[in-house]
């Protein structure tokens, strides 16, 4: 069973920003898929198991962006 999360990411202004967020989230254990849409400012994360949402937000913030959970589906 997989769990998906949608995160609002504030502060991304270019493709380089998008890739930084994508790489950082993809590097987390258990994450199997990451899609980051620059236009909407949202990241979709799919994981093999339920993750600590705070870890996802800390990862986004460590890259210099603000994050907020938009949705999760466990």
MMTF fields as JSON, N, C-alpha, C and O atoms, coordinates in Angstrom:
{
  "mmtfVersion": "1.0.0",
  "mmtfProducer": "UNKNOWN",
  "numBonds": 295,
  "numAtoms": 296,
  "numGroups": 74,
  "numChains": 1,
  "numModels": 1,
  "chainsPerModel": [1],
  "groupsPerChain": [74],
  "chainIdList": ["A"],
  "bondAtomList": [4, 2, 8, 6, 12, 10, 16, 14, 20, 18, 24, 22, 28, 26, 32, 30, 36, 34, 40, 38, 44, 42, 48, 46, 52, 50, 56, 54, 60, 58, 64, 62, 68, 66, 72, 70, 76, 74, 80, 78, 84, 82, 88, 86, 92, 90, 96, 94, 100, 98, 104, 102, 108, 106, 112, 110, 116, 114, 120, 118, 124, 122, 128, 126, 132, 130, 136, 134, 140, 138, 144, 142, 148, 146, 152, 150, 156, 154, 160, 158, 164, 162, 168, 166, 172, 170, 176, 174, 180, 178, 184, 182, 188, 186, 192, 190, 196, 194, 200, 198, 204, 202, 208, 206, 212, 210, 216, 214, 220, 218, 224, 222, 228, 226, 232, 230, 236, 234, 240, 238, 244, 242, 248, 246, 252, 250, 256, 254, 260, 258, 264, 262, 268, 266, 272, 270, 276, 274, 280, 278, 284, 282, 288, 286, 292, 290],
  "bondOrderList": [1, 1, 1, 1, 1, 1, 1, 1, 1, 1, 1, 1, 1, 1, 1, 1, 1, 1, 1, 1, 1, 1, 1, 1, 1, 1, 1, 1, 1, 1, 1, 1, 1, 1, 1, 1, 1, 1, 1, 1, 1, 1, 1, 1, 1, 1, 1, 1, 1, 1, 1, 1, 1, 1, 1, 1, 1, 1, 1, 1, 1, 1, 1, 1, 1, 1, 1, 1, 1, 1, 1, 1, 1],
  "groupList": [{"groupName": "UNK", "atomNameList": ["N", "CA", "C", "O"], "elementList": ["N", "C", "C", "O"], "formalChargeList": [0, 0, 0, 0], "bondAtomList": [1, 0, 2, 1, 3, 2], "bondOrderList": [1, 1, 2], "singleLetterCode": "X", "chemCompType": "L-PEPTIDE LINKING"}],
  "groupTypeList": [0, 0, 0, 0, 0, 0, 0, 0, 0, 0, 0, 0, 0, 0, 0, 0, 0, 0, 0, 0, 0, 0, 0, 0, 0, 0, 0, 0, 0, 0, 0, 0, 0, 0, 0, 0, 0, 0, 0, 0, 0, 0, 0, 0, 0, 0, 0, 0, 0, 0, 0, 0, 0, 0, 0, 0, 0, 0, 0, 0, 0, 0, 0, 0, 0, 0, 0, 0, 0, 0, 0, 0, 0, 0],
  "groupIdList": [1, 2, 3, 4, 5, 6, 7, 8, 9, 10, 11, 12, 13, 14, 15, 16, 17, 18, 19, 20, 21, 22, 23, 24, 25, 26, 27, 28, 29, 30, 31, 32, 33, 34, 35, 36, 37, 38, 39, 40, 41, 42, 43, 44, 45, 46, 47, 48, 49, 50, 51, 52, 53, 54, 55, 56, 57, 58, 59, 60, 61, 62, 63, 64, 65, 66, 67, 68, 69, 70, 71, 72, 73, 74],
  "secStructList": [7, 7, 3, 3, 3, 3, 3, 3, 3, 3, 1, 7, 7, 1, 2, 2, 2, 2, 2, 2, 2, 2, 2, 2, 2, 2, 6, 1, 6, 6, 3, 3, 3, 3, 3, 3, 3, 6, 6, 6, 6, 3, 3, 3, 3, 3, 3, 1, 1, 7, 7, 7, 2, 2, 2, 2, 2, 2, 2, 2, 2, 2, 6, 6, 7, 3, 3, 3, 3, 3, 3, 3, 3, 7],
  "xCoordList": [0.84, 0.0, 0.884, 1.855, 0.542, 1.305, 0.493, -0.731, 1.21, 0.608, 1.068, 2.244, 0.162, 0.556, 0.275, -0.654, 1.094, 0.998, 1.093, 1.819, 0.366, 0.49, 0.904, 0.258, 1.989, 2.566, 2.562, 2.973, 2.102, 2.198, 3.597, 4.018, 4.307, 5.668, 5.701, 5.431, 6.029, 6.104, 7.556, 8.459, 7.762, 9.096, 9.813, 10.889, 9.25, 9.885, 9.631, 8.489, 10.698, 10.542, 11.055, 10.829, 11.743, 12.319, 12.455, 12.185, 12.874, 13.035, 14.117, 14.016, 15.136, 16.185, 15.592, 15.928, 14.711, 14.027, 13.229, 13.294, 12.484, 11.659, 12.509, 12.138, 13.635, 14.512, 15.138, 15.317, 15.473, 16.03, 15.041, 15.402, 13.788, 12.748, 12.53, 12.415, 12.475, 12.245, 13.354, 13.074, 14.597, 15.735, 15.74, 15.994, 15.46, 15.48, 14.391, 14.648, 13.199, 12.107, 12.344, 12.048, 12.874, 13.13, 14.206, 14.246, 15.074, 16.159, 15.687, 16.435, 14.468, 13.963, 13.703, 13.256, 13.976, 13.693, 12.205, 11.357, 11.903, 10.533, 9.826, 8.752, 10.39, 9.748, 10.017, 11.164, 8.94, 9.081, 8.844, 9.274, 8.168, 7.862, 7.658, 7.048, 8.18, 7.985, 7.707, 8.43, 6.669, 6.367, 6.235, 5.514, 6.923, 6.843, 6.4, 7.027, 5.326, 4.788, 5.073, 4.551, 5.892, 6.298, 5.102, 4.954, 4.26, 3.141, 2.148, 1.676, 1.845, 0.878, 1.545, 0.878, 2.875, 3.597, 3.304, 3.297, 3.06, 2.731, 3.673, 4.148, 3.915, 4.716, 3.856, 3.179, 3.88, 3.188, 4.251, 5.172, 4.116, 5.069, 4.325, 3.294, 4.846, 4.281, 5.318, 6.489, 4.874, 5.781, 5.248, 4.047, 6.153, 5.802, 5.042, 4.342, 5.181, 4.463, 4.172, 4.644, 3.399, 3.068, 4.322, 5.127, 4.482, 5.637, 5.205, 4.031, 6.16, 5.923, 5.841, 6.814, 4.689, 4.484, 5.492, 5.93, 5.855, 6.832, 8.166, 8.85, 8.537, 9.781, 9.716, 10.695, 8.577, 8.415, 8.547, 9.229, 7.904, 7.957, 9.358, 9.824, 10.029, 11.405, 12.33, 13.237, 12.108, 12.94, 12.774, 13.759, 11.543, 11.27, 11.899, 12.527, 11.728, 12.254, 13.779, 14.382, 14.41, 15.872, 16.44, 17.593, 15.635, 16.066, 15.8, 16.158, 15.166, 14.957, 13.561, 13.354, 12.609, 11.244, 10.282, 10.602, 9.114, 8.089, 7.182, 6.857, 6.776, 5.908, 4.713, 4.775, 3.613, 2.397, 1.715, 1.735, 1.122, 0.447, -0.868, -1.696, -1.044, -2.287, -3.244, -4.451, -2.704, -3.549, -2.679, -1.495, -3.284, -2.606, -3.646, -4.828, -3.183, -4.072, -3.378, -2.48, -3.779, -3.155, -3.946, -3.571],
  "yCoordList": [-1.183, 0.0, 1.245, 1.328, 2.197, 3.44, 4.566, 4.5, 5.585, 6.779, 7.961, 8.046, 8.875, 10.054, 11.322, 11.39, 12.306, 13.599, 14.68, 14.537, 15.754, 16.922, 18.092, 18.401, 18.73, 19.803, 21.087, 21.097, 22.156, 23.478, 24.001, 24.031, 24.407, 24.912, 26.369, 26.67, 27.261, 28.691, 29.091, 28.617, 29.964, 30.506, 29.948, 30.434, 28.942, 28.418, 29.4, 29.781, 29.805, 30.78, 30.29, 30.939, 29.148, 28.683, 27.16, 26.498, 26.632, 25.186, 24.661, 23.537, 25.455, 25.05, 24.846, 23.883, 25.757, 25.625, 24.322, 23.566, 24.074, 22.869, 21.623, 20.703, 21.58, 20.408, 20.232, 19.1, 21.322, 21.225, 20.557, 19.675, 20.991, 20.419, 18.953, 18.106, 18.657, 17.278, 16.344, 15.267, 16.745, 15.91, 15.68, 14.568, 16.724, 16.607, 15.65, 14.811, 15.766, 14.882, 13.455, 12.507, 13.294, 11.949, 11.212, 9.981, 11.944, 11.33, 10.755, 10.027, 11.071, 10.555, 9.054, 8.562, 8.321, 6.883, 6.629, 7.392, 5.566, 5.127, 5.911, 5.499, 7.032, 7.807, 7.117, 6.846, 6.839, 6.128, 7.022, 6.692, 8.143, 9.024, 10.448, 10.672, 11.41, 12.826, 13.575, 13.422, 14.371, 15.27, 16.663, 16.861, 17.628, 19.008, 19.875, 19.871, 20.608, 21.482, 22.934, 23.449, 23.574, 24.952, 25.904, 26.802, 25.718, 26.629, 26.652, 27.715, 25.485, 25.427, 25.572, 25.843, 25.39, 25.458, 24.278, 24.401, 23.121, 21.925, 20.769, 20.606, 19.98, 18.767, 17.582, 17.623, 16.539, 15.305, 14.27, 14.03, 13.663, 12.672, 11.361, 11.33, 10.286, 8.951, 8.135, 8.093, 7.486, 6.715, 5.302, 5.055, 4.388, 2.987, 2.777, 1.777, 3.718, 3.636, 5.053, 6.023, 5.166, 6.477, 7.17, 6.562, 8.438, 9.222, 10.278, 10.639, 10.757, 11.873, 13.139, 13.517, 13.782, 14.973, 16.063, 16.817, 16.149, 17.15, 16.955, 17.932, 15.712, 15.432, 15.977, 16.534, 15.821, 16.359, 17.88, 18.452, 18.522, 19.978, 20.467, 21.473, 19.763, 20.135, 20.007, 20.821, 19.0, 18.795, 19.951, 20.457, 20.372, 21.513, 22.782, 23.555, 22.991, 24.185, 24.205, 25.276, 23.032, 22.958, 23.412, 23.836, 23.322, 23.782, 25.275, 25.84, 25.916, 27.354, 27.785, 28.947, 26.879, 27.183, 26.926, 26.181, 27.541, 27.312, 26.194, 26.125, 25.325, 24.212, 24.101, 24.44, 23.616, 23.347, 22.134, 21.969, 21.301, 20.107, 20.536, 21.19, 20.153, 20.442, 19.267, 19.46, 18.03, 16.843, 15.627, 15.613, 14.599, 13.307, 12.217, 12.4, 11.083, 9.966, 8.69, 8.205, 8.157, 6.964, 5.812, 4.697],
  "zCoordList": [0.0, 0.0, 0.0, 0.752, -0.838, -0.883, -0.261, -0.151, 0.134, 0.697, -0.127, -0.482, -0.439, -1.21, -0.418, 0.386, -0.666, 0.006, -1.044, -2.028, -0.841, -1.701, -0.823, 0.178, -1.217, -0.415, -1.231, -2.392, -0.625, -1.243, -0.938, 0.218, -1.973, -1.807, -2.259, -3.422, -1.346, -1.656, -1.877, -1.188, -2.845, -3.07, -4.284, -4.632, -4.94, -6.156, -7.296, -7.551, -7.977, -9.052, -10.405, -11.427, -10.414, -11.68, -11.675, -10.673, -12.804, -12.924, -11.977, -11.485, -11.725, -10.788, -9.392, -8.703, -8.983, -7.686, -7.653, -6.683, -8.714, -8.803, -8.652, -7.922, -9.326, -9.266, -7.886, -7.436, -7.211, -5.851, -4.909, -4.13, -4.99, -4.133, -4.488, -3.602, -5.776, -6.221, -5.745, -5.219, -5.924, -5.505, -3.996, -3.532, -3.244, -1.779, -1.291, -0.428, -1.826, -1.407, -1.872, -1.144, -3.073, -3.615, -2.827, -2.84, -2.144, -1.383, -0.041, 0.612, 0.372, 1.646, 1.563, 0.526, 2.638, 2.661, 2.433, 2.896, 1.726, 1.45, 0.356, -0.081, -0.108, -1.172, -2.508, -2.864, -3.237, -4.507, -5.718, -6.823, -5.526, -6.654, -6.155, -5.11, -6.918, -6.593, -7.892, -8.876, -7.882, -8.989, -8.403, -7.425, -8.99, -8.518, -9.688, -10.747, -9.491, -10.532, -10.163, -9.175, -10.954, -10.683, -10.79, -9.962, -11.791, -12.03, -10.855, -10.452, -10.324, -9.217, -7.852, -6.853, -7.814, -6.542, -5.645, -4.42, -6.266, -5.476, -5.8, -6.924, -4.762, -4.904, -4.5, -3.473, -5.295, -4.948, -4.605, -5.385, -3.44, -2.954, -2.74, -2.068, -3.307, -3.108, -2.347, -2.724, -1.271, -0.418, -0.225, -0.333, 0.059, 0.266, 1.569, 1.733, 2.49, 3.762, 4.235, 3.643, 5.294, 5.827, 6.35, 7.056, 6.003, 6.436, 7.449, 7.527, 8.21, 9.118, 8.261, 7.609, 8.267, 7.456, 7.822, 6.953, 9.082, 9.515, 8.794, 8.487, 8.522, 7.802, 6.377, 5.882, 5.722, 4.371, 4.382, 3.533, 5.328, 5.411, 5.778, 5.243, 6.683, 7.048, 5.848, 5.672, 5.028, 3.842, 2.871, 2.333, 2.642, 1.76, 2.338, 1.614, 3.637, 4.282, 4.307, 4.244, 4.398, 4.384, 3.035, 2.954, 1.991, 0.666, 0.466, -0.568, 1.465, 1.403, 0.988, 0.638, 1.021, 0.607, 1.765, 2.691, 1.708, 2.725, 2.233, 1.047, 3.144, 2.779, 3.692, 4.874, 3.12, 3.889, 3.266, 2.046, 4.083, 3.562, 2.932, 3.566, 1.667, 0.959, 1.09, 1.23, 1.043, 1.146, 1.397, 1.061, 1.996, 2.137, 1.944, 2.237, 1.447, 1.174, 1.601, 0.912, 2.707, 3.22, 2.928, 3.29]
}
